[in-house]
Each structure stands twice: as C-alpha cells, then as structure tokens.
C-alpha cells in the first residue's frame, strides 16, 4: 500500500471515528476546513468538512484493514 489512504466518509461516520480515536487515546488538534486531526503512535488521521478522510503513518495499512 501507499504511505497514505484517502476515502470519503459521512458526518456520522466521522463522529463515530472521532469517538473511537478518543477512546484509543489519540491526541486531537484543530484542522483548517476540517472536523478534526488525530495523532497517535505511528498514525495520523484528518477528517475534513468535505467528507474526505486522510490516514497516514506506519500503522495506516492495519488501521484501514482492521478498524476502518
């Protein structure tokens, strides 16, 4: 897989993902034109207002396959 993964999600899916990431101890920061940016060990996730979701980092493939 590539170094990042991009897909489209609904607002409801973004909210569910935000809650899941909070429960996993991710750190959150503001994101211009976005709902949230979450950072964890070896993983960064950005959810934009447009519905675009960007996932980057060493654990990206496992996150996409087993969590997303």
Order of alpha helices (4+ residues) and beta strands (2+ residues): beta-alpha-beta-beta-beta-beta-alpha
